[in-house]
Amino acid sequence: MPGAAHRARQFFVALRPRVDADQRVDAYRYLNGPQRDVFESMMLRDQQHGIDVYRRVRAVAPANDHALFAAALLHDCGKGRVALWQRVVYVLLGASAPAVRARVASEHSTGWRRAFWRLVHHPDLGADMVARTAADPDTIRMIREQDANAPDQRLALLQVADDA
């Protein structure tokens, strides 16, 4: 689980997210047209994070593991639109009051609380989105299982890159 320093860095990076054209071109090499649409629908901070995770995975994975690269780029697509303050509160509640976070993120949440539900369920939501893009089944599986406790070797690479 990421520590306070890691979370503080995430917060400050999230204040000014950016993805330059070269990064986008590089990422698009591993995404088909509908997957590019999914990537473009993500918030800029999630696009930036996806590219960061992809770069870390690419540095250690076999050069032809396109399914893993696509999963790295798209693993957070299920989060949808979430305000920065909602992400901060979600993380803080998870660390200090998980039962409260679970109540706030109930399936029947509406309004601002719906974002908490999406954050909890983003692996399944994202995997379902990516499944509609003619994605490799392994890409879908890795997105769905991104929080698995006993990952296979490829999923472990994704998890380490996501937590870095």
DOLUMBA-733287 format. One record per residue (C-alpha): residue number from 0; residue in one letter; chain; x, y, z. Coordinates in Angstrom, 3 decimals. Example, Ala and Ser with C-alpha at 12.3 -4.5 7.8 and 13.67 -1.06 7.14 Angstrom:
! DOLUMBA-733287
<node 0,A,A,<12.300,-4.500,7.800>>
<node 1,S,A,<13.670,-1.060,7.140>>
//
This chain:
! DOLUMBA-733287
<node 0,M,A,<0.000,0.000,0.000>>
<node 1,P,A,<1.458,3.386,-0.977>>
<node 2,G,A,<2.753,5.592,1.815>>
<node 3,A,A,<2.088,9.233,2.606>>
<node 4,A,A,<4.997,10.542,0.523>>
<node 5,H,A,<3.780,8.591,-2.505>>
<node 6,R,A,<0.245,9.926,-2.063>>
<node 7,A,A,<1.518,13.501,-1.665>>
<node 8,R,A,<3.485,13.185,-4.913>>
<node 9,Q,A,<0.394,11.805,-6.659>>
<node 10,F,A,<-1.620,14.779,-5.433>>
<node 11,F,A,<0.823,17.378,-6.710>>
<node 12,V,A,<1.236,15.649,-10.085>>
<node 13,A,A,<-2.561,15.492,-10.383>>
<node 14,L,A,<-2.799,19.270,-10.017>>
<node 15,R,A,<-1.155,19.795,-13.413>>
<node 16,P,A,<-1.585,16.679,-15.528>>
<node 17,R,A,<-0.228,16.672,-19.053>>
<node 18,V,A,<0.208,14.279,-21.918>>
<node 19,D,A,<2.272,15.519,-24.832>>
<node 20,A,A,<1.748,14.517,-28.458>>
<node 21,D,A,<4.738,12.143,-28.536>>
<node 22,Q,A,<3.466,10.271,-25.487>>
<node 23,R,A,<0.030,9.956,-27.078>>
<node 24,V,A,<1.497,8.654,-30.364>>
<node 25,D,A,<3.589,6.102,-28.472>>
<node 26,A,A,<0.566,4.920,-26.464>>
<node 27,Y,A,<-1.636,4.670,-29.540>>
<node 28,R,A,<0.686,2.054,-31.057>>
<node 29,Y,A,<-0.816,-0.442,-28.589>>
<node 30,L,A,<-4.466,0.614,-28.785>>
<node 31,N,A,<-6.984,-0.049,-31.537>>
<node 32,G,A,<-9.437,2.667,-32.619>>
<node 33,P,A,<-12.135,1.959,-30.011>>
<node 34,Q,A,<-9.483,1.629,-27.300>>
<node 35,R,A,<-8.105,5.018,-28.294>>
<node 36,D,A,<-11.618,6.395,-27.821>>
<node 37,V,A,<-11.708,4.870,-24.329>>
<node 38,F,A,<-8.292,6.370,-23.579>>
<node 39,E,A,<-9.445,9.784,-24.807>>
<node 40,S,A,<-12.559,9.565,-22.618>>
<node 41,M,A,<-10.373,9.249,-19.514>>
<node 42,M,A,<-9.573,12.281,-17.422>>
<node 43,L,A,<-6.217,13.805,-18.343>>
<node 44,R,A,<-4.706,12.810,-14.983>>
<node 45,D,A,<-5.739,9.177,-15.632>>
<node 46,Q,A,<-4.268,9.329,-19.138>>
<node 47,Q,A,<-1.000,10.629,-17.686>>
<node 48,H,A,<-1.011,7.920,-15.028>>
<node 49,G,A,<-1.741,5.246,-17.641>>
<node 50,I,A,<1.211,6.416,-19.741>>
<node 51,D,A,<3.447,6.453,-16.659>>
<node 52,V,A,<2.413,2.878,-15.777>>
<node 53,Y,A,<2.868,1.788,-19.404>>
<node 54,R,A,<6.400,3.238,-19.489>>
<node 55,R,A,<7.374,1.439,-16.279>>
<node 56,V,A,<5.930,-1.851,-17.584>>
<node 57,R,A,<7.550,-1.413,-20.971>>
<node 58,A,A,<10.961,-1.015,-19.348>>
<node 59,V,A,<10.794,-4.518,-17.834>>
<node 60,A,A,<8.340,-6.541,-19.951>>
<node 61,P,A,<8.966,-8.346,-23.241>>
<node 62,A,A,<8.810,-5.868,-26.119>>
<node 63,N,A,<5.925,-7.700,-27.813>>
<node 64,D,A,<3.511,-7.891,-24.849>>
<node 65,H,A,<0.867,-5.677,-26.426>>
<node 66,A,A,<-1.895,-7.007,-24.147>>
<node 67,L,A,<0.045,-5.932,-21.064>>
<node 68,F,A,<0.849,-2.522,-22.567>>
<node 69,A,A,<-2.818,-1.905,-23.417>>
<node 70,A,A,<-3.827,-2.959,-19.876>>
<node 71,A,A,<-1.294,-0.533,-18.412>>
<node 72,L,A,<-2.659,2.316,-20.507>>
<node 73,L,A,<-6.330,1.567,-19.832>>
<node 74,H,A,<-6.369,0.032,-16.339>>
<node 75,D,A,<-8.077,3.063,-14.744>>
<node 76,C,A,<-10.610,3.806,-17.490>>
<node 77,G,A,<-13.479,2.612,-15.295>>
<node 78,K,A,<-13.020,5.493,-12.860>>
<node 79,G,A,<-14.818,7.968,-15.090>>
<node 80,R,A,<-15.075,11.602,-14.067>>
<node 81,V,A,<-13.878,12.005,-10.491>>
<node 82,A,A,<-12.982,15.362,-8.998>>
<node 83,L,A,<-9.601,15.640,-7.308>>
<node 84,W,A,<-11.229,16.324,-3.943>>
<node 85,Q,A,<-13.229,13.094,-4.279>>
<node 86,R,A,<-10.051,11.104,-4.923>>
<node 87,V,A,<-8.371,12.679,-1.899>>
<node 88,V,A,<-11.340,11.946,0.374>>
<node 89,Y,A,<-11.569,8.398,-1.015>>
<node 90,V,A,<-7.902,7.700,-0.182>>
<node 91,L,A,<-8.122,9.330,3.249>>
<node 92,L,A,<-11.263,7.407,4.167>>
<node 93,G,A,<-9.674,4.186,2.957>>
<node 94,A,A,<-6.748,4.761,5.293>>
<node 95,S,A,<-8.669,6.053,8.303>>
<node 96,A,A,<-12.297,4.931,8.067>>
<node 97,P,A,<-12.845,2.132,5.544>>
<node 98,A,A,<-16.323,1.354,6.894>>
<node 99,V,A,<-17.387,4.955,6.284>>
<node 100,R,A,<-15.926,4.819,2.776>>
<node 101,A,A,<-17.857,1.622,2.095>>
<node 102,R,A,<-21.119,3.280,3.179>>
<node 103,V,A,<-20.418,6.361,1.062>>
<node 104,A,A,<-19.571,4.138,-1.924>>
<node 105,S,A,<-22.668,1.957,-1.807>>
<node 106,E,A,<-24.120,0.630,-5.041>>
<node 107,H,A,<-27.107,2.949,-4.774>>
<node 108,S,A,<-25.045,6.101,-4.329>>
<node 109,T,A,<-26.040,9.111,-6.371>>
<node 110,G,A,<-24.581,12.554,-6.979>>
<node 111,W,A,<-21.053,13.136,-5.725>>
<node 112,R,A,<-21.077,9.783,-3.876>>
<node 113,R,A,<-21.397,7.864,-7.155>>
<node 114,A,A,<-17.757,8.680,-7.878>>
<node 115,F,A,<-16.768,6.734,-4.754>>
<node 116,W,A,<-18.683,3.702,-6.032>>
<node 117,R,A,<-16.879,3.955,-9.391>>
<node 118,L,A,<-13.505,4.183,-7.643>>
<node 119,V,A,<-14.257,0.992,-5.699>>
<node 120,H,A,<-15.495,-0.879,-8.775>>
<node 121,H,A,<-13.295,0.638,-11.475>>
<node 122,P,A,<-11.500,-2.633,-12.319>>
<node 123,D,A,<-14.755,-4.352,-13.323>>
<node 124,L,A,<-16.200,-1.235,-14.927>>
<node 125,G,A,<-13.004,-0.698,-16.916>>
<node 126,A,A,<-12.730,-4.330,-17.977>>
<node 127,D,A,<-16.320,-4.200,-19.242>>
<node 128,M,A,<-15.566,-1.016,-21.208>>
<node 129,V,A,<-12.435,-2.498,-22.756>>
<node 130,A,A,<-14.231,-5.763,-23.561>>
<node 131,R,A,<-16.434,-3.776,-25.954>>
<node 132,T,A,<-13.337,-2.719,-27.956>>
<node 133,A,A,<-12.336,-6.104,-29.380>>
<node 134,A,A,<-9.486,-6.201,-26.870>>
<node 135,D,A,<-7.218,-9.143,-26.228>>
<node 136,P,A,<-8.806,-11.297,-23.491>>
<node 137,D,A,<-5.605,-10.965,-21.442>>
<node 138,T,A,<-5.907,-7.170,-21.494>>
<node 139,I,A,<-9.455,-7.445,-20.160>>
<node 140,R,A,<-8.402,-9.985,-17.518>>
<node 141,M,A,<-5.488,-7.865,-16.279>>
<node 142,I,A,<-7.696,-4.786,-15.970>>
<node 143,R,A,<-10.359,-6.760,-14.096>>
<node 144,E,A,<-7.816,-8.446,-11.790>>
<node 145,Q,A,<-5.543,-5.431,-11.231>>
<node 146,D,A,<-6.015,-5.637,-7.457>>
<node 147,A,A,<-5.627,-9.434,-7.202>>
<node 148,N,A,<-3.739,-10.742,-4.181>>
<node 149,A,A,<-2.061,-13.587,-6.059>>
<node 150,P,A,<-1.218,-12.177,-9.480>>
<node 151,D,A,<0.510,-14.045,-12.266>>
<node 152,Q,A,<3.872,-12.694,-13.414>>
<node 153,R,A,<2.464,-10.245,-15.984>>
<node 154,L,A,<-0.195,-8.909,-13.650>>
<node 155,A,A,<2.457,-8.513,-10.957>>
<node 156,L,A,<4.420,-6.283,-13.364>>
<node 157,L,A,<1.312,-4.147,-13.857>>
<node 158,Q,A,<0.699,-3.918,-10.102>>
<node 159,V,A,<4.281,-2.906,-9.326>>
<node 160,A,A,<4.240,-0.300,-12.098>>
<node 161,D,A,<0.891,1.040,-10.865>>
<node 162,D,A,<2.159,1.373,-7.294>>
<node 163,A,A,<5.544,2.882,-8.259>>
//
